[in-house]
Amino acid sequence: MRGVLSSGRPASHGSAVVNESRLLWGLLFSSVGVGFFLYGKQQRSIVPLVCGLALVIYPYFIANVIATVAIGIGLTSIPYFFRK
């Protein structure tokens, strides 16, 4: 049987919400990262540039939604605390 787990439920029953959450949080933080990256490049400031690059890349490697949000909030707040 294609697409059915051994318990008889469809394979995407519980994991679809998690995947959608990861996708949306990743999109949000990647969008913020693009903004930080462009700002850092324009202002020649290394902190927003590196944080922006990290925000764009990290959602591809983190599978847990809570970890994705926590790391995203942390990386988003770094330029605020380390500004000139």
N, C-alpha and C positions, 0 to 999 in steps of 0.2 A: 504494500500500500504506500503510495507516494504521499508525502506531506502529513503523515499521521504518526504520532508517537506510540510507543508500546502501550500506553494507558488508554488509547483510543481517542484522545483529544487531537485536534489539529495542531500541527507543529508550531504555528505562530500564535497560539492562544495567549500565553503569558509574556512572551518575549517581544511582542510587537510594541507594547507600550514603552518598554525600556529602550528599544531601538529608536522609537520616535522621540523620546525624551533626550537621548544622547544626540540625535541629529539636530534637534532644535537648540539645545544648549550649545552644542558645537558651532552651529551657525551663528548664534548670538555672540559668543566669545570670539569667534574668528572675524566677525564683522568689526567688533571693537578693536581687535588686533590689527586689522587693515588700517583703521583710522590712526591708531598709535604709530604704526609703522610709517605711514605717510607723513604724519606730524613730525616724528623723529628725524626722518630723512630731510624734510624741508627745513627744520630748525637746527639740523646738525647736532642733535642731542642723542646720546647713545642709550640712555635708559628707556625712553619710550620706543626707540627703534628695536632694541632687543626684546622688550616686553611684548611689543606688537608681533614680532616674528614668533616668539614663543606661544602667544595666544593663537596664532594661525595654525601652528604645527601640533601642539600638544593634544587636541581632541582626537587625533588619529591614533594615538597610542594609549589612551586611557579608556578602559572598558566600563568602569563603574560610574554611574550617573552622579552620585554624591561626590566622588573624588573629582569628577569633571567640573562640577560647580564650585567646589572648594578651591581647586587650583586656579580656576578662572577668576574667581573673586580675588584671590591672592595676587595673581599676575596683573589684574586690572588696578589694584590699589598700589602697587609698587611705584609707578610714576608719580603718584600724589605725594608719597612720603619722601621720595628721593629727587625732588625737583630743586633747581638752583635757586 
